[in-house]
């Protein structure tokens, strides 16, 4: 409180010094004004050297009375209006009778002398105030007046220009509103005694996590916990505390869940041992239990405020918000997690995402390319608007697009979660009282307007990894590889308790799914979504059966490709062969035969020779990658061992294959 009053008084004192050349000639008004300044000076002395006479608050009240009298002497006394406005503005939350009275006095000061340099801050405050109320005409009026001040500081000039752009954008958007019909989630989720915020869902939309605060704890800024609800048979369950290991007596706030529901990152403020006021923590779900949360450490967290995380679908990329580089302003940061579980140093996203203003609540879509976030630094409706940007092939970001009206309006829009298929979005509808305390927050959902299109829609492949013989769950490593470029798009490990896994897949993409577990036969699968219509691009549920390594067993390498009549490996074959190399490095006892097979089309002798050359191409690649030649042989069988009848093109394709046989 002492520091607050000190800053207020410095503001008053600087204004007083500047105001010696008064806007009035009325000596009585000037005398009353100077008495007010003396009261303010005494309130400052009171803070530094406490006295028993009267409180500083009373001195502010007495100063206000003198200023009111001065204004009655001269209603156009600019300095008196400004000082009175500053008192009312500074104490409007502590004294309800002051609330918004400051606006009246700022307006009177500006009206009396529109181009008086003393009115720059008042004009600026009026511009901000009316935009926060959605009054675009008055916002425009004061932004234009602000722009016309001579020798205006560049920062304020740019701010006025942004507000004018906001007004023009808002008026245009309101002429063409989007189809927007939000509906609240069921009452079982939106509890009346809680404020619900920051929803996050798994890719299959069957697990919802969010922040919940008891209404009686809001004013105390305590009691934040993380809750979870599950969708079964189309119905949401009653939310429960996510885990006693995660929720404590401290504030566990905004959180993000990975697409498979196995990784949680959340913010804890003023509680667990951390580096700053709010730190990010990490926990993993094994079976039905969450591991003890771990602080993400100094590569992620800072001595300042770090919060509002968003995880990529595979849990390997983390976006979050921090004010570490600009106090009272926030940027979006990003960090990456490698195969060893180590995080890189977090860095702020470049322009055009971050601006000199505030960026909040990033959400990275499961496609890994579309970033939604809130900002008041890009052109919008006023306050914080929601935007989205696409990550380009070179790693840069496209110019953010405003989601439009009425998703955005003059109020702050803070967070948004968009489903994997891009069809629905979730957010918290928040209401605040005049003192800025949140009164309610309920979770809403809406259908995404057709005009908001993300670059890539996604779906998921999920199921369990099981022992082929015993049907027992297995923990196995799973890689998802984009065959177009050979890049590993994501990787995961099936749950060691129940064997479950989930991976997000993008539309218009051909994938290899490679599954490895020490002591088990390497499993190779292929999913080709490259030619599917979006309406046919649907979730896939698949249990993966792994068989123990046994002599004589064979498996097909499903992602080995050759041009017709050729034996040179196509580039997209190498991703799978690299996985086979890893398999042999992990299972040093394995020896095998690489066998080539063809369909029955064409000359049998040529087919036999082609199959042999193709097998040798695979053999040569593995040897070049460091596999001991004594562990491998190769052989061509032509069309003598068909896997299916050669009666359809689909079956003939099955017969054109490379197999691995254990020796």
C-alpha positions as CSV (number, residue, x, y, z in Angstrom):
1,X,0.0,0.0,0.0
2,X,2.9,2.4,0.8
3,X,4.4,1.8,-2.6
4,X,1.0,2.4,-4.3
5,X,0.5,5.7,-2.6
6,X,4.1,6.7,-3.3
7,X,3.6,6.1,-7.0
8,X,0.2,8.0,-7.0
9,X,1.8,10.9,-5.2
10,X,4.7,11.1,-7.6
11,X,2.1,11.3,-10.4
12,X,0.3,14.1,-8.6
13,X,3.5,16.0,-7.8
14,X,4.8,15.9,-11.3
15,X,1.4,17.1,-12.5
16,X,1.5,19.9,-9.9
17,X,4.9,21.1,-11.0
18,X,3.8,21.0,-14.6
19,X,0.7,22.9,-13.7
20,X,2.1,26.1,-12.4
21,X,0.8,27.8,-15.6
22,X,-2.8,27.2,-14.6
23,X,-5.7,27.1,-17.1
24,X,-7.8,29.3,-14.8
25,X,-7.4,32.9,-13.6
26,X,-9.8,32.3,-10.7
27,X,-7.7,32.9,-7.6
28,X,-10.2,31.2,-5.3
29,X,-10.1,28.1,-7.5
30,X,-6.3,28.1,-7.6
31,X,-6.2,28.5,-3.8
32,X,-8.5,25.5,-3.3
33,X,-6.4,23.5,-5.9
34,X,-3.2,24.2,-4.0
35,X,-4.8,23.2,-0.7
36,X,-5.7,19.9,-2.3
37,X,-2.1,19.4,-3.5
38,X,-0.9,20.1,0.1
39,X,-3.2,17.3,1.4
40,X,-1.8,14.9,-1.1
41,X,1.7,15.9,-0.1
42,X,0.8,15.3,3.5
43,X,-0.7,11.9,2.7
44,X,2.7,11.0,1.2
45,X,4.5,12.2,4.4
46,X,2.1,10.1,6.4
47,X,3.0,7.0,4.6
48,X,6.7,7.5,5.2
49,X,6.4,8.8,8.8
50,X,3.1,7.5,10.3
51,X,1.2,10.0,12.4
52,X,-1.9,9.6,14.6
53,X,-3.8,12.5,13.2
54,X,-5.8,11.2,10.3
55,X,-5.4,8.4,7.7
56,X,-4.0,8.9,4.3
57,X,-7.3,7.8,2.8
58,X,-9.0,10.7,4.7
59,X,-6.4,13.1,3.3
60,X,-7.3,11.9,-0.3
61,X,-11.0,12.5,0.5
62,X,-10.2,16.0,1.8
63,X,-8.1,16.7,-1.3
64,X,-11.0,15.6,-3.4
65,X,-13.4,18.0,-1.6
66,X,-11.0,20.9,-2.2
67,X,-10.8,20.0,-5.9
68,X,-14.6,19.7,-6.2
69,X,-14.9,23.2,-4.7
70,X,-12.3,24.5,-7.1
71,X,-14.2,23.1,-10.0
72,X,-17.4,24.8,-8.8
73,X,-15.5,28.0,-8.9
74,X,-14.3,27.4,-12.5
75,X,-15.9,24.4,-14.3
76,X,-13.2,24.6,-17.0
77,X,-10.3,24.3,-14.5
78,X,-8.3,21.6,-16.4
79,X,-5.8,20.8,-13.6
80,X,-8.5,20.4,-11.0
81,X,-10.4,18.0,-13.1
82,X,-7.3,16.0,-13.9
83,X,-6.2,15.7,-10.2
84,X,-9.7,14.8,-9.1
85,X,-9.9,12.2,-11.9
86,X,-6.6,10.7,-10.8
87,X,-7.8,10.3,-7.2
88,X,-11.0,8.7,-8.3
89,X,-9.2,6.4,-10.7
90,X,-6.6,5.3,-8.1
91,X,-9.2,4.4,-5.4
92,X,-12.2,3.3,-7.5
93,X,-11.9,-0.3,-6.4
94,X,-11.5,0.6,-2.7
95,X,-14.3,3.2,-2.7
96,X,-17.4,2.2,-4.8
97,X,-18.6,5.8,-4.9
98,X,-15.5,6.7,-6.9
99,X,-16.1,4.0,-9.6
100,X,-16.0,5.6,-13.0
101,X,-16.4,9.1,-11.7
102,X,-12.9,9.6,-12.9
103,X,-14.1,9.3,-16.5
104,X,-16.4,12.3,-16.1
105,X,-13.6,14.5,-14.8
106,X,-11.1,13.4,-17.5
107,X,-13.8,14.2,-20.1
108,X,-14.3,17.6,-18.7
109,X,-10.6,18.3,-18.7
110,X,-10.3,17.2,-22.3
111,X,-13.4,19.1,-23.3
112,X,-12.1,22.3,-21.8
113,X,-8.7,22.1,-23.5
114,X,-8.6,19.3,-26.2
115,X,-5.0,20.1,-27.3
116,X,-3.5,21.0,-23.9
117,X,-0.5,18.7,-23.5
118,X,-1.5,18.2,-19.9
119,X,-4.4,16.2,-21.2
120,X,-2.5,13.5,-23.1
121,X,-2.8,10.9,-20.4
122,X,-6.4,11.7,-19.8
123,X,-7.2,11.4,-23.5
124,X,-5.3,8.1,-23.6
125,X,-7.3,6.8,-20.6
126,X,-10.6,7.8,-22.2
127,X,-9.6,6.0,-25.4
128,X,-8.8,2.8,-23.4
129,X,-11.9,3.1,-21.3
130,X,-14.4,3.4,-24.1
131,X,-12.9,0.5,-26.1
132,X,-13.2,-1.6,-22.9
133,X,-16.9,-0.7,-22.9
134,X,-17.4,-1.4,-26.6
135,X,-18.2,2.2,-27.4
136,X,-16.3,2.4,-30.7
137,X,-17.5,5.9,-31.6
138,X,-16.0,7.5,-28.5
139,X,-12.9,5.3,-28.8
140,X,-12.4,6.7,-32.3
141,X,-13.0,10.3,-31.1
142,X,-10.4,10.1,-28.3
143,X,-7.9,8.1,-30.4
144,X,-8.1,10.8,-33.1
145,X,-7.6,13.5,-30.5
146,X,-4.7,11.7,-29.1
147,X,-3.0,11.3,-32.5
148,X,-3.3,15.0,-33.1
149,X,-1.2,16.0,-30.1
150,X,2.1,17.6,-31.2
151,X,5.3,15.9,-30.2
152,X,3.5,12.8,-29.0
153,X,5.8,10.0,-27.8
154,X,6.2,7.4,-30.5
155,X,4.9,4.6,-28.2
156,X,1.6,6.4,-27.5
157,X,1.3,7.4,-31.2
158,X,1.5,3.8,-32.2
159,X,-1.0,2.8,-29.5
160,X,-3.5,5.4,-30.8
161,X,-3.0,4.0,-34.4
162,X,-3.7,0.5,-33.1
163,X,-6.9,1.7,-31.4
164,X,-8.1,3.4,-34.6
165,X,-7.5,0.1,-36.5
166,X,-9.4,-1.8,-33.8
167,X,-12.4,0.5,-34.3
168,X,-12.4,0.1,-38.0
169,X,-12.0,-3.6,-37.8
170,X,-14.7,-4.0,-35.1
171,X,-17.3,-1.9,-37.1
172,X,-16.5,-4.0,-40.2
173,X,-16.8,-7.3,-38.3
174,X,-20.1,-6.4,-36.7
175,X,-21.6,-6.0,-40.2
176,X,-20.9,-9.6,-41.1
177,X,-21.2,-11.7,-37.9
178,X,-20.2,-15.3,-37.9
179,X,-22.6,-18.2,-37.2
180,X,-21.8,-18.6,-33.5
181,X,-24.2,-20.5,-31.1
182,X,-22.3,-21.5,-28.0
183,X,-24.0,-23.9,-25.5
184,X,-23.0,-24.7,-22.0
185,X,-21.7,-28.1,-21.1
186,X,-24.1,-30.1,-18.9
187,X,-24.7,-29.0,-15.4
188,X,-22.9,-32.1,-14.1
189,X,-19.7,-30.4,-15.4
190,X,-20.6,-26.8,-14.7
191,X,-21.1,-26.9,-11.0
192,X,-23.0,-23.9,-9.6
193,X,-20.7,-23.6,-6.6
194,X,-17.6,-23.5,-8.7
195,X,-16.0,-21.3,-11.3
196,X,-14.8,-23.5,-14.2
197,X,-11.9,-22.3,-16.5
198,X,-9.3,-23.3,-19.1
199,X,-10.8,-26.6,-20.6
200,X,-8.5,-29.1,-22.3
201,X,-9.5,-32.4,-24.0
202,X,-7.8,-35.5,-25.3
203,X,-7.9,-36.2,-29.0
204,X,-10.7,-38.7,-28.7
205,X,-12.8,-36.1,-26.8
206,X,-13.4,-38.6,-24.0
207,X,-11.4,-36.9,-21.2
208,X,-11.9,-33.3,-20.2
209,X,-9.6,-31.6,-17.7
210,X,-10.1,-28.0,-16.4
211,X,-9.4,-25.6,-13.6
212,X,-12.1,-25.3,-10.9
213,X,-12.3,-22.7,-8.1
214,X,-14.9,-22.7,-5.3
215,X,-16.8,-19.4,-5.5
216,X,-16.2,-18.7,-1.9
217,X,-12.4,-18.9,-2.5
218,X,-12.2,-16.6,-5.5
219,X,-11.8,-13.3,-3.7
220,X,-9.0,-14.9,-1.6
221,X,-7.3,-16.1,-4.8
222,X,-7.0,-19.6,-3.3
223,X,-8.5,-23.0,-3.9
224,X,-7.7,-23.6,-7.5
225,X,-7.6,-27.3,-8.4
226,X,-7.6,-29.4,-11.5
227,X,-10.7,-31.6,-12.3
228,X,-11.3,-34.4,-14.7
229,X,-14.5,-35.6,-16.3
230,X,-14.9,-38.7,-18.6
231,X,-17.3,-39.2,-21.4
232,X,-19.0,-42.6,-21.4
233,X,-21.8,-43.5,-23.7
234,X,-22.0,-39.8,-24.8
235,X,-22.5,-38.5,-21.3
236,X,-20.0,-36.6,-19.2
237,X,-19.3,-37.9,-15.7
238,X,-19.3,-35.8,-12.6
239,X,-15.9,-34.0,-12.3
240,X,-13.5,-35.3,-9.8
241,X,-10.2,-34.1,-8.5
242,X,-7.6,-35.4,-11.0
243,X,-5.3,-36.7,-8.3
244,X,-4.3,-36.1,-4.7
245,X,-0.7,-36.1,-5.9
246,X,-1.5,-33.1,-8.2
247,X,-4.0,-31.1,-6.2
248,X,-2.8,-29.7,-2.9
249,X,-3.8,-26.9,-0.6
250,X,-2.0,-24.5,-2.9
251,X,-3.2,-23.2,-6.3
252,X,-3.0,-25.8,-9.1
253,X,-4.1,-23.6,-12.0
254,X,-4.2,-23.8,-15.8
255,X,-3.2,-27.1,-17.3
256,X,-2.8,-28.9,-20.5
257,X,-3.3,-32.6,-21.3
258,X,-1.6,-34.5,-24.1
259,X,-3.7,-36.0,-26.9
260,X,-3.5,-39.5,-25.4
261,X,-4.3,-38.3,-21.9
262,X,-1.0,-39.6,-20.5
263,X,0.9,-36.4,-19.9
264,X,-0.2,-33.3,-17.9
265,X,1.5,-30.0,-17.5
266,X,0.1,-27.5,-15.0
267,X,0.8,-24.3,-13.2
268,X,1.3,-24.1,-9.5
269,X,1.4,-20.7,-7.8
270,X,2.9,-19.8,-4.4
271,X,2.9,-23.5,-3.3
272,X,5.2,-26.2,-4.4
273,X,8.9,-25.4,-4.3
274,X,9.6,-23.4,-7.4
275,X,11.7,-20.7,-9.1
276,X,9.1,-18.0,-9.4
277,X,5.6,-16.9,-8.4
278,X,4.1,-19.5,-10.7
279,X,6.0,-22.5,-12.1
280,X,5.1,-25.3,-14.5
281,X,5.0,-28.9,-13.3
282,X,4.9,-32.2,-15.2
283,X,3.2,-35.5,-14.4
284,X,2.5,-38.7,-16.3
285,X,-0.4,-41.1,-16.1
286,X,0.5,-44.8,-15.7
287,X,-2.6,-47.0,-15.6
288,X,-5.0,-45.0,-13.4
289,X,-2.4,-43.2,-11.3
290,X,-0.5,-40.0,-11.9
291,X,3.2,-39.8,-11.0
292,X,4.5,-37.3,-8.4
293,X,4.6,-33.9,-10.2
294,X,8.1,-32.7,-11.2
295,X,9.1,-29.0,-11.6
296,X,10.1,-28.5,-15.2
297,X,13.2,-26.7,-14.0
298,X,15.2,-23.6,-15.0
299,X,15.1,-24.3,-18.8
300,X,11.3,-23.8,-18.6
301,X,10.6,-21.9,-15.4
302,X,12.0,-18.5,-14.4
303,X,12.0,-16.3,-11.3
304,X,8.9,-14.6,-12.7
305,X,5.4,-15.8,-13.7
306,X,5.1,-18.9,-15.9
307,X,1.7,-20.4,-16.7
308,X,-1.0,-21.3,-19.2
309,X,0.7,-24.3,-20.8
310,X,-0.3,-26.1,-24.0
311,X,1.1,-29.5,-25.1
312,X,1.5,-30.8,-28.6
313,X,-0.4,-34.0,-29.4
314,X,2.6,-36.2,-28.6
315,X,3.6,-34.2,-25.5
316,X,7.0,-33.3,-26.9
317,X,6.5,-29.6,-27.6
318,X,5.4,-27.1,-24.9
319,X,4.0,-23.7,-25.3
320,X,3.3,-21.4,-22.4
321,X,3.1,-17.8,-21.2
322,X,5.7,-15.9,-19.2
323,X,6.4,-12.2,-18.2
324,X,10.1,-12.8,-17.7
325,X,11.3,-10.4,-20.4
326,X,8.8,-7.5,-19.9
327,X,7.2,-6.9,-16.6
328,X,3.4,-6.6,-16.6
329,X,3.5,-7.8,-20.3
330,X,3.4,-11.4,-21.4
331,X,4.9,-13.4,-24.2
332,X,4.3,-16.9,-25.6
333,X,7.3,-19.2,-25.1
334,X,8.1,-22.7,-26.6
335,X,10.3,-25.6,-25.6
336,X,11.0,-29.1,-27.0
337,X,11.4,-32.5,-25.3
338,X,13.8,-35.0,-26.8
339,X,13.6,-38.8,-26.7
340,X,15.5,-38.9,-23.4
341,X,12.8,-36.7,-21.8
342,X,15.0,-33.6,-21.6
343,X,13.5,-30.2,-22.3
344,X,15.3,-27.6,-24.4
345,X,15.7,-24.0,-23.2
346,X,12.4,-22.1,-23.6
347,X,12.5,-19.2,-26.0
348,X,9.8,-16.6,-26.9
349,X,8.0,-17.1,-30.2
350,X,9.1,-14.5,-32.8
351,X,6.9,-11.9,-34.5
352,X,4.3,-12.0,-35.8
353,X,3.0,-14.0,-32.8
354,X,4.4,-11.9,-29.9
355,X,3.9,-8.2,-29.9
356,X,5.0,-5.3,-27.5
357,X,1.6,-5.9,-25.8
358,X,0.1,-9.0,-24.1
359,X,-0.1,-12.5,-25.5
360,X,-2.0,-15.2,-23.5
361,X,-3.3,-18.8,-23.4
362,X,-1.6,-20.5,-26.4
363,X,-3.3,-23.6,-27.7
364,X,-1.4,-25.8,-30.2
365,X,-3.9,-27.8,-32.3
366,X,-3.2,-31.6,-32.4
367,X,-2.0,-31.1,-36.0
368,X,1.1,-29.4,-34.5
369,X,0.8,-26.5,-37.0
370,X,-2.1,-24.3,-36.0
371,X,-1.6,-22.1,-32.9
372,X,-4.5,-20.3,-31.3
373,X,-3.8,-17.6,-28.7
374,X,-5.2,-14.4,-27.2
375,X,-3.6,-11.0,-27.7
376,X,-4.3,-7.3,-27.4
377,X,-1.4,-6.4,-29.7
378,X,-3.0,-7.5,-33.0
379,X,-5.9,-5.7,-34.6
380,X,-9.1,-6.8,-33.0
381,X,-12.4,-5.9,-31.3
382,X,-10.8,-4.5,-28.2
383,X,-9.2,-6.0,-25.2
384,X,-7.9,-9.6,-25.7
385,X,-9.1,-11.2,-28.9
386,X,-8.5,-14.8,-30.1
387,X,-6.3,-15.3,-33.1
388,X,-4.8,-18.2,-35.0
389,X,-1.6,-18.7,-37.0
390,X,-0.1,-21.5,-39.1
391,X,3.4,-22.8,-38.7
392,X,5.2,-22.7,-42.1
393,X,7.6,-25.4,-43.4
394,X,10.6,-23.2,-42.6
395,X,9.5,-22.9,-38.9
396,X,8.1,-19.3,-39.2
397,X,4.5,-18.4,-38.4
398,X,1.9,-16.8,-40.7
399,X,0.3,-13.5,-39.9
400,X,-2.2,-14.1,-37.2
401,X,-5.9,-14.1,-38.2
402,X,-8.6,-12.7,-35.9
403,X,-11.3,-15.3,-35.3
404,X,-14.0,-12.7,-35.9
405,X,-17.2,-11.4,-34.3
406,X,-19.0,-12.5,-32.2
407,X,-16.4,-15.1,-31.0
408,X,-14.4,-12.0,-30.3
409,X,-16.1,-8.8,-28.9
410,X,-15.0,-5.8,-26.8
411,X,-14.5,-7.9,-23.7
412,X,-11.4,-10.1,-23.1
413,X,-11.5,-13.5,-24.8
414,X,-8.8,-15.5,-23.0
415,X,-8.7,-19.2,-24.0
416,X,-9.9,-21.6,-26.7
417,X,-9.6,-25.4,-27.3
418,X,-10.3,-26.8,-30.7
419,X,-10.9,-30.5,-31.2
420,X,-8.7,-32.7,-33.3
421,X,-11.1,-32.8,-36.2
422,X,-11.5,-29.0,-36.1
423,X,-15.3,-29.1,-35.8
424,X,-15.8,-28.0,-32.3
425,X,-14.3,-25.5,-29.8
426,X,-14.5,-25.2,-26.1
427,X,-13.9,-22.1,-23.9
428,X,-14.9,-20.6,-20.5
429,X,-17.5,-17.9,-20.4
430,X,-16.3,-15.7,-17.6
431,X,-18.2,-12.9,-15.7
432,X,-16.6,-10.3,-13.5
433,X,-18.0,-7.8,-11.0
434,X,-17.1,-4.1,-11.1
435,X,-14.2,-4.7,-8.8
436,X,-12.6,-7.2,-11.2
437,X,-13.4,-10.3,-9.2
438,X,-14.6,-13.2,-11.2
439,X,-18.2,-14.1,-10.3
440,X,-18.8,-17.1,-12.6
441,X,-17.2,-19.2,-15.2
442,X,-18.9,-22.0,-17.1
443,X,-17.5,-24.2,-19.8
444,X,-19.1,-23.7,-23.3
445,X,-18.8,-25.5,-26.6
446,X,-19.7,-24.4,-30.1
447,X,-19.4,-25.5,-33.7
448,X,-16.5,-23.9,-35.5
449,X,-17.7,-21.5,-38.2
450,X,-17.0,-22.7,-41.7
451,X,-14.9,-19.5,-42.4
452,X,-12.3,-20.6,-39.8
453,X,-10.3,-23.2,-41.5
454,X,-7.2,-24.9,-40.1
455,X,-4.5,-26.0,-42.5
456,X,-4.6,-29.7,-41.5
457,X,-7.4,-31.6,-39.8
458,X,-6.5,-34.6,-37.6
459,X,-7.9,-37.8,-36.3
460,X,-6.4,-40.5,-34.1
461,X,-5.3,-44.1,-34.0
462,X,-5.8,-45.8,-30.6
463,X,-5.9,-49.2,-29.0
464,X,-3.8,-51.5,-26.9
465,X,-0.5,-53.3,-27.4
466,X,-1.0,-56.9,-26.4
467,X,1.0,-60.1,-26.3
468,X,-0.3,-62.2,-29.2
469,X,-0.5,-65.4,-27.2
470,X,-1.5,-64.3,-23.7
471,X,-3.4,-61.1,-24.5
472,X,-1.5,-59.4,-21.7
473,X,-0.9,-55.7,-22.0
474,X,2.7,-54.7,-23.2
475,X,4.8,-51.6,-22.8
476,X,6.2,-51.0,-26.3
477,X,7.8,-48.1,-28.2
478,X,5.7,-46.8,-31.1
479,X,7.0,-44.5,-33.8
480,X,4.7,-42.7,-36.3
481,X,6.6,-41.8,-39.5
482,X,5.5,-39.6,-42.4
483,X,6.4,-41.6,-45.4
484,X,6.4,-38.6,-47.7
485,X,9.5,-37.2,-46.0
486,X,10.7,-40.0,-43.8
487,X,10.3,-37.8,-40.7
488,X,9.2,-39.2,-37.4
489,X,6.1,-37.1,-36.6
490,X,5.6,-38.4,-33.1
491,X,6.5,-41.3,-30.8
492,X,5.0,-42.7,-27.7
493,X,5.1,-45.7,-25.3
494,X,2.1,-47.8,-24.7
495,X,1.0,-47.8,-21.1
496,X,2.8,-50.5,-19.1
497,X,-0.3,-51.2,-17.0
498,X,-3.1,-51.5,-19.6
499,X,-1.1,-51.3,-22.9
500,X,-3.1,-48.4,-24.2
501,X,-1.8,-45.9,-26.8
502,X,-3.1,-43.0,-28.9
503,X,-1.4,-41.2,-31.7
504,X,-2.7,-38.3,-33.8
505,X,-2.6,-38.6,-37.6
506,X,-3.0,-35.8,-40.1
507,X,-5.2,-35.8,-43.2
508,X,-3.7,-36.3,-46.6
509,X,-0.8,-38.1,-45.2
510,X,0.7,-41.7,-45.6
511,X,2.1,-43.1,-42.4
512,X,4.3,-46.0,-41.2
513,X,3.5,-47.2,-37.7
514,X,6.5,-49.0,-36.2
515,X,6.2,-50.9,-32.9
516,X,9.2,-52.4,-31.0
517,X,9.6,-54.2,-27.7
518,X,12.7,-56.1,-26.7
519,X,12.1,-59.9,-27.1
520,X,9.2,-59.4,-29.5
521,X,8.9,-59.5,-33.3
522,X,9.1,-56.0,-34.9
523,X,5.6,-54.9,-36.1
524,X,5.3,-52.7,-39.2
525,X,1.9,-51.2,-40.2
526,X,0.9,-48.7,-42.8
527,X,-2.0,-46.1,-42.9
528,X,-2.6,-44.3,-46.1
529,X,-4.9,-41.2,-45.6
530,X,-3.4,-39.4,-48.6
531,X,-6.4,-39.9,-50.9
532,X,-9.2,-39.9,-48.4
533,X,-12.0,-37.4,-48.5
534,X,-12.3,-35.5,-45.2
535,X,-15.7,-37.1,-44.6
536,X,-14.0,-40.6,-44.8
537,X,-11.1,-39.5,-42.5
538,X,-12.3,-41.1,-39.3
539,X,-10.8,-42.4,-36.1
540,X,-9.2,-45.8,-36.2
541,X,-9.2,-48.2,-33.2
542,X,-6.6,-51.0,-33.5
543,X,-5.1,-53.4,-31.0
544,X,-1.6,-54.3,-31.9
545,X,-0.6,-57.9,-31.2
546,X,3.1,-58.6,-30.7
547,X,4.5,-62.1,-30.9
548,X,7.6,-63.3,-29.0
549,X,10.7,-63.9,-31.2
550,X,10.9,-67.5,-32.3
551,X,13.0,-69.4,-34.8
552,X,11.1,-69.8,-38.1
553,X,8.7,-66.9,-37.5
554,X,8.4,-64.3,-40.2
555,X,7.0,-60.8,-40.5
556,X,6.4,-58.5,-43.4
557,X,8.1,-55.1,-43.8
558,X,5.0,-53.2,-44.9
559,X,6.7,-50.0,-45.7
560,X,9.4,-51.0,-48.2
561,X,8.9,-49.5,-51.7
562,X,10.3,-50.1,-55.2
563,X,9.4,-48.7,-58.5
564,X,7.8,-51.2,-60.9
565,X,10.3,-53.6,-62.2
566,X,13.1,-51.9,-60.2
567,X,15.1,-53.1,-57.2
568,X,16.5,-49.8,-55.9
569,X,15.0,-48.8,-52.6
570,X,12.8,-45.7,-52.8
571,X,13.6,-43.0,-50.4
572,X,10.6,-43.5,-48.3
573,X,11.6,-47.1,-47.5
574,X,14.5,-45.9,-45.4
575,X,12.5,-44.8,-42.4
576,X,11.2,-48.4,-41.9
577,X,14.6,-49.9,-42.5
578,X,16.1,-47.6,-39.9
579,X,13.5,-48.9,-37.4
580,X,14.6,-52.4,-38.3
581,X,18.2,-51.5,-37.6
582,X,17.1,-50.3,-34.1
583,X,15.2,-53.6,-33.6
584,X,18.3,-55.6,-34.4
585,X,20.5,-53.4,-32.2
586,X,18.1,-54.0,-29.3
587,X,17.9,-57.8,-29.9
588,X,21.5,-58.8,-30.5
589,X,20.6,-62.5,-30.6
590,X,18.5,-62.1,-33.7
591,X,19.6,-63.6,-37.0
592,X,17.4,-63.4,-40.0
593,X,16.8,-64.0,-43.7
594,X,15.6,-61.2,-45.9
595,X,13.3,-62.6,-48.5
596,X,11.9,-61.0,-51.7
597,X,8.5,-62.0,-53.2
598,X,6.5,-61.0,-56.3
599,X,3.1,-61.6,-57.7
600,X,2.6,-63.9,-60.7
601,X,2.4,-61.3,-63.4
602,X,5.2,-61.6,-66.0
603,X,8.0,-64.0,-66.6
604,X,8.8,-66.4,-63.7
605,X,12.5,-66.2,-64.2
606,X,12.5,-62.4,-64.3
607,X,10.3,-62.4,-61.1
608,X,12.7,-64.6,-59.3
609,X,15.7,-62.5,-60.3
610,X,13.8,-59.2,-59.3
611,X,12.8,-60.7,-55.9
612,X,16.5,-61.6,-55.2
613,X,17.8,-58.2,-56.1
614,X,15.2,-56.5,-54.0
615,X,16.1,-58.7,-51.0
616,X,19.8,-57.9,-51.5
617,X,19.0,-54.1,-51.6
618,X,17.5,-54.4,-48.1
619,X,20.4,-56.6,-46.9
620,X,22.9,-54.1,-48.3
621,X,21.2,-51.2,-46.5
622,X,21.2,-53.0,-43.1
623,X,24.8,-53.9,-43.5
624,X,25.7,-50.3,-44.4
625,X,23.9,-49.2,-41.2
626,X,26.2,-51.3,-39.1
627,X,24.4,-54.7,-38.8
628,X,27.0,-57.6,-38.8
629,X,26.6,-59.4,-42.2
630,X,26.9,-62.7,-40.3
631,X,23.5,-62.1,-38.8
632,X,21.8,-61.8,-42.2
633,X,21.1,-63.7,-45.4
634,X,19.0,-62.8,-48.3
635,X,17.0,-64.8,-50.9
636,X,14.5,-64.3,-53.7
637,X,11.4,-66.5,-54.0
638,X,9.7,-64.9,-57.0
639,X,6.0,-65.9,-57.0
640,X,6.5,-69.3,-55.4
641,X,5.2,-68.3,-51.9
642,X,2.1,-66.1,-52.4
643,X,0.6,-64.6,-49.3
644,X,-2.8,-64.4,-51.0
645,X,-4.4,-65.6,-54.3
646,X,-3.2,-63.7,-57.3
647,X,-6.8,-62.9,-58.3
648,X,-7.2,-59.2,-57.6
649,X,-4.9,-56.2,-57.7
650,X,-5.2,-55.8,-53.9
651,X,-4.1,-59.4,-53.4
652,X,-1.2,-59.1,-55.9
653,X,0.0,-56.1,-54.0
654,X,0.1,-58.3,-50.8
655,X,2.3,-60.7,-52.7
656,X,4.8,-58.1,-53.7
657,X,6.6,-57.9,-50.4
658,X,9.8,-58.1,-48.4
659,X,9.8,-60.5,-45.4
660,X,12.1,-61.1,-42.5
661,X,12.4,-64.7,-41.2
662,X,14.1,-65.6,-37.9
663,X,16.9,-68.2,-38.2
